[in-house]
Structure formats: C-alpha cells, structure tokens
C-alpha cells in the first residue's frame, strides 16, 4: 500500500487506491463472494432475503461541522440495521454507495469505513460491509442497503399484526437523539445559523449523552430477533417520531395505540416526537414475558377516531419529521 | 389520489404523496413483503442472494439537459441489472434510494419511476422495484441496489475462472454508448461548454442510435443466465471500458486476454475504450456452442507481460474511465 498523506483528497486519488484503503478498514466479510466481482453472493439461513435501504445526505441528514467520519459511518449502518431488526431479522451484510465531493479527504473516508465496521461489530456481530460503490458528487451522500435473514421457519414481523389487547412495548431510547439535536441547534451554531464544531467540555454528562445519541445512535439490534422469537405481533423502528410512527403501525393493523405518558418520562414530550434513536416499537400478546430490553409503554385498543392516544387523549400535531415538508435547505 | 399539477415540485409535497405517485407507476412487486414496511422480504430460488449497488449522480454520470426522467430511470436499472447478469444470476428486485433537490418536479419523479419499470419489463421480466428511500439533496442522486438469484445447484460466474485456451466472447454493444457520449459532447453543448437539449432531427439514424445507447443502454440481461448454463468460465459487465475491464478479468484469472480487432469493427477504437453499454464479457471453453447473443472476440492465452493484447500487441493507455481521476467537475 503506498504511503499516502491522510490529507490527500479523493479528487487526487484513483478509485482503486481509495477502495483499497476502505477495504482494509472494513476487514474481510464472511460471505460466499465479497467485494471485487460484479456483485456479492451471500449465503442466507434460508431462501428469504430481508432488504432495506436508507440514505444520509449532507444537509438534511447530517452536518460535517457536527459529525465526524466515524460517527457518520456508524450512524449510516445503525439506521439500516434497525430496519432489518424491526422485521425480526438478523442483519447479514451492508452495501454502501458512497458519493463524495472531490475535496473529501482520504482520512475522512477511512474514518467512515471504520465507523461502519464498528457499528456492525457492536450492534450486529457477524454483519459486515460486503460491497458498495464509489462516485464523485457535489453532495456527500451515503446510501446503505442492508440484507438480513429470518430464522428458518420463522415469520417476518410486520406492522400490520397488532391485535386489540396486546401490550405496546419499546426497546431502546426515545427522545434522546431529539434532545441531542436541540442542543446542537441551540448551542453549536454561529451568528449566521451555520453549524460549528461541538465543544463537549461545555456540556453536562446528560447533554453529552444526548448529542452522542443524535450523532451515533445505538439501537438494540439483537432485540429484533428476540422479539420475533417471543411472539411479537407487530414491530417497526422509530425513525420519524414515536407518535408519527405509532400512527403508521396502528393504521396498518387497524387499531388504536394508547401510550402511557408516565412510561415516557422524564421528558415525555421529546419522547413522543423524537425518532432518530431508531428504537424498536413492538406489540406483544398480553402476559408475554418481554425480551430485554423491551418495556411496556401502552396498550392496543379498538380502532377509534385517533389512531394514537396518550393516556386516552388523541395525540395532536405532526409528531415527527417529514424531510420533504420540514427541511428548509439550510438549518436541517 | 389528489389531482396534483405535474409541475408541482417535491419541495411542495409530502413524502407520502410523492411515494404514492411512484408506487402507482412501479406497479405491484411479486414479493413476499413489498414496500410499506421497514424492509422488503424476497423469496429467492435458494439461500444465496446476489447483491450489487451502483449510483448515478447528476454531473459525473448524467446531465438533465441530455437525459429525461424515463431514460434516467431505465439506465439506473440497466446498469445494476447488468451486474447481476454478469454473475450468471437472474435479477429479482431493485431497491432505489432517490435523493432529489426540492425543485425536482413531480412529473420528473413519475417519469423516473416509469423508466425503472420499463427497463425491468424489457430487460429482466419478473424483476421489479421492491423498496427504496426518498430524501432531499442538493444533488440529484439515484442509488440502486439489485438483488438476484442463482439457479439452484448452479455456481456464480466469477471474474477469476478464465482458463488458457478459452474463447473470449461478448454479448451486447461495445463502443456505441461511447460514440453517443462523443456526439453529446461535440454537438449538444453551448459556447460555455454547458449541455443543451438534444435535437434528434439533426442526427442520422446511426447517431440517434448511439445517443440512445448512451442515454438508455439495453444490455442483454437474460444472456447472463444463459452463459452460466452454457458453462461460462468467467464473466463481467463492461462498464469502464473493454480494455480496462478485460484487464481486471485477466488479472483475476491470472491469464492474458488477446482480443481480435477485426471482431470489434467498424469502430474498434471506440469498442476498445467504450464501456457504458454494459455488455457482458465472458470466457467459454473452446468449442462451446455460444448462447445468443454472444460472439467471439478473442482467446485466453498464458499470462504475459500485458494482461490484454489486441492481435497480439499490448493494449496501451488507460483504456477507460476512472470517475476519480477523469471527472473535471463540470463537463462530465
């Protein structure tokens, strides 16, 4: 490997050189055919492939002033791993389409690869990046596709299976990432509203944890297959806000979800609107021993006028984030 | 469905509305679980999933002055279908991560969806878009991941299996897309070098076909599984240039590929450097009856100093396209 300066940019280097640096950091993928051919070949547990794709775009989804390469790589993995987990499946491999400005440094790309690998090792051991694509773009864009496998004989857990009388449960944080985003917006922008680097020394421990939750969420991926094995009737990952996503699950199942505010304290308002923690929201038959770390936050009722209620009161407002309506092109 | 003006932009609309319009045009996907849950579930022919991802970015990969939404949708499908075919596999489903400026019109997005579906119907019947992701970005970016299946009991065709004495064969056009790009660059740019709309009325039939080959390639996807069944020893899709990609196959197999110039006329120079047609380059044991539309363009020889020769003479020069080194940020 040539000894390249980490400040070298992708515009100075050939694709082969950049790719070699990335592959070095990703480590070998335990797959039938890995990177280097036209496509990868994965050996799954059975003939069902679970597939999802989610993209992080500079501007609406992250700001380089706030996110470093490692956090960004880890987050782009985590958000996709959570979608696989939410089907009750085990993540097998990630495919990463990376579009980068020519001015992107090699060091940043290397950190991104390291973050992708760290998230896999930490959240979904056995899952690795098994392929991808490098292109030049004016906008840094990380499009990840995750492939998962179901337990042979097991069924995917859909959004549509919640039944009246089930308990509503959640695994992972809700509202922490939203609190972190509020801190970033309120305290780490300049007079013109542009993001500036985070100075962690001015934050309390709780604030630091919230910022970390926003920049590098750690959803409980392994809880997905545990929920399926325990008999979860419906499941989804909370990416756009708890109320907003609960509405989707309720609508798909033809029920109403009644959430209990006390279970979402100390900051129930943020918990109800926050989503980017990628917690797993699931329903289980009453009396099911819940797999860790699920905790009960409500019950499933007959479909009413409101698809989501909080302590019996209809949950109002948009309750989440719509990247098309809410993004203002600058502050996002 | 609300009656929206096709000039409405994605910045004006909610994700749900845009998604509904896209799904309408994609038609139902014949999969176990389709769009609308956290992930899709695909039933494959066996427990092996063939996976590839390839991205088209506005600027380096296409220009909206030259490409319309339908052609762009079709091309973004075709380039990924070709990678699946090059493994000897059958494409099962596409996943599309679409990042769009807020000013993108709904009509354009609808056309893109139509193009994706048309390419699947035409090139890989049975394959459909089964999931995706919509985000806002300053740069129009279409990241597609394709999933394919192998014939049960069949082996993927890798780049590394070419043996001395095999014939080298190709299925599909080579050099046509490159000729089309030259026409676009030479004849459809303004004084400042910026792309302007193509006026097909000033082109000959051959020129029109070349431009169509660049803007909407039609690689022979079904030839991939036919090649595998016929015993192809190695295969890849020609995306970066025939000489450049042949070098990769030769290196992976530890051989030299000797191409015959006469088989690449009438424009052998463009055929040798052109790649974006996504033809399938394969090697077969001598005397193998070649599946259509493969034709012989050379032979596999013992590894020599040059990994690719043309009529025995080493092929010089870069012989292709490296998006990192060659892209100038404006004219590409």
Boltz contact constraints between the chains, C-beta under 6 A:
constraints:
  - contact:
      token1: [A, 14]
      token2: [B, 322]
      max_distance: 6.0
  - contact:
      token1: [A, 14]
      token2: [B, 324]
      max_distance: 6.0
  - contact:
      token1: [A, 14]
      token2: [B, 325]
      max_distance: 6.0
  - contact:
      token1: [A, 15]
      token2: [B, 322]
      max_distance: 6.0
  - contact:
      token1: [A, 15]
      token2: [B, 324]
      max_distance: 6.0
  - contact:
      token1: [A, 33]
      token2: [B, 156]
      max_distance: 6.0
  - contact:
      token1: [A, 37]
      token2: [B, 158]
      max_distance: 6.0
  - contact:
      token1: [A, 37]
      token2: [B, 159]
      max_distance: 6.0
  - contact:
      token1: [A, 38]
      token2: [B, 83]
      max_distance: 6.0
  - contact:
      token1: [A, 38]
      token2: [B, 86]
      max_distance: 6.0
  - contact:
      token1: [A, 38]
      token2: [B, 87]
      max_distance: 6.0
  - contact:
      token1: [A, 38]
      token2: [B, 236]
      max_distance: 6.0
  - contact:
      token1: [A, 38]
      token2: [B, 237]
      max_distance: 6.0
  - contact:
      token1: [A, 39]
      token2: [B, 50]
      max_distance: 6.0
  - contact:
      token1: [A, 39]
      token2: [B, 51]
      max_distance: 6.0
  - contact:
      token1: [A, 39]
      token2: [B, 52]
      max_distance: 6.0
  - contact:
      token1: [A, 39]
      token2: [B, 83]
      max_distance: 6.0
  - contact:
      token1: [A, 39]
      token2: [B, 84]
      max_distance: 6.0
  - contact:
      token1: [A, 39]
      token2: [B, 87]
      max_distance: 6.0
  - contact:
      token1: [A, 40]
      token2: [B, 51]
      max_distance: 6.0
  - contact:
      token1: [A, 41]
      token2: [B, 48]
      max_distance: 6.0
  - contact:
      token1: [A, 41]
      token2: [B, 50]
      max_distance: 6.0
  - contact:
      token1: [A, 41]
      token2: [B, 156]
      max_distance: 6.0
  - contact:
      token1: [A, 42]
      token2: [B, 49]
      max_distance: 6.0
  - contact:
      token1: [A, 44]
      token2: [B, 47]
      max_distance: 6.0
  - contact:
      token1: [A, 44]
      token2: [B, 49]
      max_distance: 6.0
  - contact:
      token1: [A, 46]
      token2: [B, 47]
      max_distance: 6.0
  - contact:
      token1: [A, 47]
      token2: [B, 44]
      max_distance: 6.0
  - contact:
      token1: [A, 47]
      token2: [B, 46]
      max_distance: 6.0
  - contact:
      token1: [A, 47]
      token2: [B, 47]
      max_distance: 6.0
  - contact:
      token1: [A, 48]
      token2: [B, 41]
      max_distance: 6.0
  - contact:
      token1: [A, 49]
      token2: [B, 42]
      max_distance: 6.0
  - contact:
      token1: [A, 49]
      token2: [B, 44]
      max_distance: 6.0
  - contact:
      token1: [A, 49]
      token2: [B, 49]
      max_distance: 6.0
  - contact:
      token1: [A, 50]
      token2: [B, 39]
      max_distance: 6.0
  - contact:
      token1: [A, 50]
      token2: [B, 41]
      max_distance: 6.0
  - contact:
      token1: [A, 51]
      token2: [B, 39]
      max_distance: 6.0
  - contact:
      token1: [A, 51]
      token2: [B, 40]
      max_distance: 6.0
  - contact:
      token1: [A, 51]
      token2: [B, 95]
      max_distance: 6.0
  - contact:
      token1: [A, 52]
      token2: [B, 39]
      max_distance: 6.0
  - contact:
      token1: [A, 53]
      token2: [B, 95]
      max_distance: 6.0
  - contact:
      token1: [A, 53]
      token2: [B, 97]
      max_distance: 6.0
  - contact:
      token1: [A, 53]
      token2: [B, 133]
      max_distance: 6.0
  - contact:
      token1: [A, 54]
      token2: [B, 133]
      max_distance: 6.0
  - contact:
      token1: [A, 55]
      token2: [B, 97]
      max_distance: 6.0
  - contact:
      token1: [A, 55]
      token2: [B, 99]
      max_distance: 6.0
  - contact:
      token1: [A, 55]
      token2: [B, 133]
      max_distance: 6.0
  - contact:
      token1: [A, 55]
      token2: [B, 135]
      max_distance: 6.0
  - contact:
      token1: [A, 57]
      token2: [B, 99]
      max_distance: 6.0
  - contact:
      token1: [A, 57]
      token2: [B, 135]
      max_distance: 6.0
  - contact:
      token1: [A, 57]
      token2: [B, 137]
      max_distance: 6.0
  - contact:
      token1: [A, 60]
      token2: [B, 136]
      max_distance: 6.0
  - contact:
      token1: [A, 83]
      token2: [B, 38]
      max_distance: 6.0
  - contact:
      token1: [A, 83]
      token2: [B, 39]
      max_distance: 6.0
  - contact:
      token1: [A, 84]
      token2: [B, 39]
      max_distance: 6.0
  - contact:
      token1: [A, 86]
      token2: [B, 38]
      max_distance: 6.0
  - contact:
      token1: [A, 87]
      token2: [B, 38]
      max_distance: 6.0
  - contact:
      token1: [A, 87]
      token2: [B, 39]
      max_distance: 6.0
  - contact:
      token1: [A, 95]
      token2: [B, 51]
      max_distance: 6.0
  - contact:
      token1: [A, 95]
      token2: [B, 53]
      max_distance: 6.0
  - contact:
      token1: [A, 95]
      token2: [B, 145]
      max_distance: 6.0
  - contact:
      token1: [A, 97]
      token2: [B, 53]
      max_distance: 6.0
  - contact:
      token1: [A, 97]
      token2: [B, 55]
      max_distance: 6.0
  - contact:
      token1: [A, 97]
      token2: [B, 143]
      max_distance: 6.0
  - contact:
      token1: [A, 99]
      token2: [B, 55]
      max_distance: 6.0
  - contact:
      token1: [A, 99]
      token2: [B, 57]
      max_distance: 6.0
  - contact:
      token1: [A, 99]
      token2: [B, 141]
      max_distance: 6.0
  - contact:
      token1: [A, 133]
      token2: [B, 53]
      max_distance: 6.0
  - contact:
      token1: [A, 133]
      token2: [B, 54]
      max_distance: 6.0
  - contact:
      token1: [A, 133]
      token2: [B, 55]
      max_distance: 6.0
  - contact:
      token1: [A, 135]
      token2: [B, 55]
      max_distance: 6.0
  - contact:
      token1: [A, 135]
      token2: [B, 57]
      max_distance: 6.0
  - contact:
      token1: [A, 135]
      token2: [B, 323]
      max_distance: 6.0
  - contact:
      token1: [A, 136]
      token2: [B, 60]
      max_distance: 6.0
  - contact:
      token1: [A, 136]
      token2: [B, 323]
      max_distance: 6.0
  - contact:
      token1: [A, 136]
      token2: [B, 327]
      max_distance: 6.0
  - contact:
      token1: [A, 137]
      token2: [B, 57]
      max_distance: 6.0
  - contact:
      token1: [A, 137]
      token2: [B, 139]
      max_distance: 6.0
  - contact:
      token1: [A, 138]
      token2: [B, 139]
      max_distance: 6.0
  - contact:
      token1: [A, 139]
      token2: [B, 137]
      max_distance: 6.0
  - contact:
      token1: [A, 139]
      token2: [B, 138]
      max_distance: 6.0
  - contact:
      token1: [A, 139]
      token2: [B, 139]
      max_distance: 6.0
  - contact:
      token1: [A, 141]
      token2: [B, 99]
      max_distance: 6.0
  - contact:
      token1: [A, 141]
      token2: [B, 141]
      max_distance: 6.0
  - contact:
      token1: [A, 143]
      token2: [B, 97]
      max_distance: 6.0
  - contact:
      token1: [A, 143]
      token2: [B, 143]
      max_distance: 6.0
  - contact:
      token1: [A, 145]
      token2: [B, 95]
      max_distance: 6.0
  - contact:
      token1: [A, 145]
      token2: [B, 145]
      max_distance: 6.0
  - contact:
      token1: [A, 156]
      token2: [B, 33]
      max_distance: 6.0
  - contact:
      token1: [A, 156]
      token2: [B, 41]
      max_distance: 6.0
  - contact:
      token1: [A, 158]
      token2: [B, 37]
      max_distance: 6.0
  - contact:
      token1: [A, 159]
      token2: [B, 37]
      max_distance: 6.0
  - contact:
      token1: [A, 236]
      token2: [B, 38]
      max_distance: 6.0
  - contact:
      token1: [A, 237]
      token2: [B, 38]
      max_distance: 6.0
  - contact:
      token1: [A, 322]
      token2: [B, 14]
      max_distance: 6.0
  - contact:
      token1: [A, 322]
      token2: [B, 15]
      max_distance: 6.0
  - contact:
      token1: [A, 323]
      token2: [B, 135]
      max_distance: 6.0
  - contact:
      token1: [A, 323]
      token2: [B, 136]
      max_distance: 6.0
  - contact:
      token1: [A, 324]
      token2: [B, 14]
      max_distance: 6.0
  - contact:
      token1: [A, 324]
      token2: [B, 15]
      max_distance: 6.0
  - contact:
      token1: [A, 325]
      token2: [B, 14]
      max_distance: 6.0
  - contact:
      token1: [A, 327]
      token2: [B, 136]
      max_distance: 6.0
